[in-house]
Amino acid sequence: MPPIPFSGNPLDRASERRVEPGWVEARRRDPDSLVWPFSHLKPLLLSSGDAVPPHADAGYVRSELAMETFGQESLCIFLGLDKGRALFAQDAGDAGAKRLLMLGQPGYFCDARSAAQLLPSKEAAILGQAKALIDWHQRHGFCPNCGAPTLFVDAGYRRHCTACGADHFPRTDPVVIMLAICEDACLVGRAKRFPEGMFSALAGFVEPGETIEEAVAREIREEAGVRVCNVRYHAAQPWPFQSSLMIGCFADAETREIKVDKTELAEARWVTRAEVCAVLGGEPVDGLQLPPPVAIAHHLLRHFAEGGA
């Protein structure tokens, strides 16, 4: 099975050391350390020229250049160690990003979803970690317990409220994403925001008090009116939009009758294994488009098409 984008992070996160401010600061000032700049959650990429298919690399800069260009106070998160070398992600902001490019640093800032499709798989995984953490910090500057400002601590893996003493940690929300299977067909849906003809696996957040299996059955029943059994796990994907863990599953449908919840979906339909094979193989099927490889839905559909599930 090909790697699922945003998975396979190779870094040693050094969780036992990142709680030591002195150690983190020494790594940040180490001339061998590297910093991946972001601007508006867009990572800096380095183009690989005329590569076919298009390809890019992470736009790391030297730690000294990052400190001089972005300042000491801008958000800088320790990502981990790559063969002993420390890697950081830093929010360059508008001004810092412009200064960096004006200094002659090659590269360009690219939205994270597009970047993941250009980067090698391991760099895409690091991108997911960095983007999710920067996004979380930008949304949690104030304590949800008392409303007071919070402090950045543990190299970016905790925020502390000095007013009430509460500690807050980066969140990852579990989401089930699944295909219901009935004989040689699987159930797909078109969200209202999707263009005409674009279908994907059904998905939804796991609610408090639910198991993964219960969430799968509930979401399929709520969105498409189909009851399922024999829910089984396939694979997971860290998804940094905003910060979710996509839990990919299959389930057996007890009926093919569909009753779409129009508040959730524009439409739902059964598609055959042959139709999925054709679309994934680049052959047009009237009225059917499927998600690109950056989404775990693509990998669920491919597994189904190849006779799995």
Secondary structure, 3 states (H helix, E strand, C coil): CCCCCCCCCCCECCCCCCCCHHHHHHHHHCCCCEEEEEECCEEEEEECCCCCCCCEEECCEEHHHHHHHHCCCCCEEEEEEECCEEEEEEECHHHHHHHHHHCCCCCEECCHHHHHHHCCHHHHHHHHHHHHHHHHHHHCCECCCCCCEEEEEHHHCEEEECCCCCEECCCCEEEEEEEEEECCEEEEEECCCCCCCECECEEEECCCCCCHHHHHHHHHHHHHCCCEEEEEEEEEEEECCCCEEEEEEEEEECCCCCCCCCCCCCEEEEEEHHHHHHHHCCCCECCEECCCCCCHHHHHHHHHHCCCC
